[in-house]
Amino acid sequence: MPRIQKLHVNGSDRACDLDAETSLLSALRDHLDLTGTKYGCGEGECGACTVLVNGRPTHSCVTPVGTVEAKQITTIEGLEQNGRLHPVQEAFLEIGAMQCGYCTPGMIMAGVGLLNRKPDPTDQEIVRAMDGNLCRCCTYPRILAAIRKAAELQRRTVK
């Protein structure tokens, strides 16, 4: 059975010794101590485990590490740069787009992935992009507002 010896996570190569079929979620949480990514359903349906793989939102609970060995993986812990939160993180805090907070890392990662592809999304595009992420507390209107706000923050910093 193939083994994975390293993963590129949050800008650094991280040593590991994992069966290629180990879930990326398990690798992150149980082997690399990156616990910001949450276990939700374990079936790729709720989005709590969303991380970015080469900049695209990916449900890590159903992603074998063997498929991401040579790819760039970004977790919620990797968004902050030089002591500054990512604009999506800032907007979630400012808008209060969370209640219990369990889905928040996955929501933020899905939002970042969307804004990577589409810096000025419409509400319909935001809803479509967030479709794979569930919030049991139903803060969807605030999540939508936070992603809109993050897009605005990003546009301001680019100018």
N, C-alpha and C positions, 0 to 999 in steps of 0.2 A: 504494500500500500504506500503511495507517495507521501512524502513528508514536506511540509513547508517550514523553511528555516528562518525566513524574515518577511516582514510586512512593512510597507512604507506608510506610516501613519502620522498625520499632523506634521508633515515636513521632515520626518526622521525615519531612518531605517530602525526597526525594532526587531530584535532577535526573538525567535520563538522556535518551538519544535512541535508542530501540530500535524495531525492527520489532515490531508487535503480536503476531506469531507467535513471537518469541523466547521460549525457555523461561524461566520465573521463576528456575530454578536458574542458568542462564547469566547472567541479569541480576544476580543476587545475587553470584555468585562472580567473574564476568569483568568486570562493569561497575561494581559497587558495592564490590568488595573485601571482601565478607562471606563468608569461606571456611569458616566453621564448618559450613555446610550442605554435605553430601557428595554427590558423584556416586556412585551405586551401579550400578544396572542400566540406567538411562536409559529404562525402560519403566513406571515407576510400580508395580513389583512388590515392591521390597525395603525401601522406606521410609527409606533413608539420607538422602534429600533432603527429609524432612518438615519443613515450616514451618507456622505458623498463619496462616490467612487468615480475618480476622474471628473469631479465636478457635478455628477448627476446623482439625484436622490436614489438611494438603494435601500431596500429592506434587508438589514443585516442578519435577521433571524433565519432567512431562507437562502442566504448567499454562502456557499462553501468557500473557505479561504483559498482553496486551490484555484478558484476562478478570478481572484483579485491579487494574487501574489505579486505581480509586477505592476500593479496600478497604484495610483495616489488615493489614499483613504483619508478622509477628513471627518473627525467626530466633533461633537459640540465643544469639547475641550480645545480643539484646534482653531476655533474661529477667532478668538481674541488675538490681537496682534499688537505688540509693543504697549501692552497695558490698556488698550482700547477695545471695547466690545465691538463686535460686528454690528453694522447698522440694523440688521434684523433683530439681534439681541437687544439693542438699545430701544428699538421701537416696541418690542414686546413688553419691556419694562415700563416705558412711558405710557403706553396705551392700557397696560394691565391686562394683557391678552392671555392670562392664565388664571386658573382657580386652584385646583389641586397641584398642578404643575407636572404631573406624570407624563403627559403627552408633549409637553413643551419642547424638550430637546428635539424630538422628531419633527414637530411642527416647524421649529426654527430651521432645521436642516433642509426640510422640503422647501421652505420659503427662500433660503439662500440658493438652493439649486435652481429654483424658478428665476430669481433675479440674475443669476449667472447667465441664463439663456435669454431672458427677456427683461431688460432693465426697467421698462415702463409698461407693466402688464395691465390689462383691463381687469375689472372685477371678475368677469367670466373666466378669464385666463387664470386668475388666482384661484378661484373655486375649483377649476379643473385640475390645476397642479396640486392642490391640497386634498383632492378627492381620496387619496390613499392613506390619509391620516385622520384618525378618529379622536374626538375629545368627548369624554363621558360627561364633562361638566357643561358642555354646550356653549363654549365661549367663542363660537364661530364668528359672530359679528365683530368681536374685538380682534380676533386673529386676522380677519380680512382687513380691518383698519390698520393693524400693525404692519402688515406686509405692504399696504399702500404707503404708510408712513416711511417704512424702510426704503422703498423705491425713491421717495422724495429725498430722504437723507443721503442716499447714494448719489443722486443727481446733483445735490448741492456740493458734495465733497469732490465730485469729478470736475466741476466748473472751475 
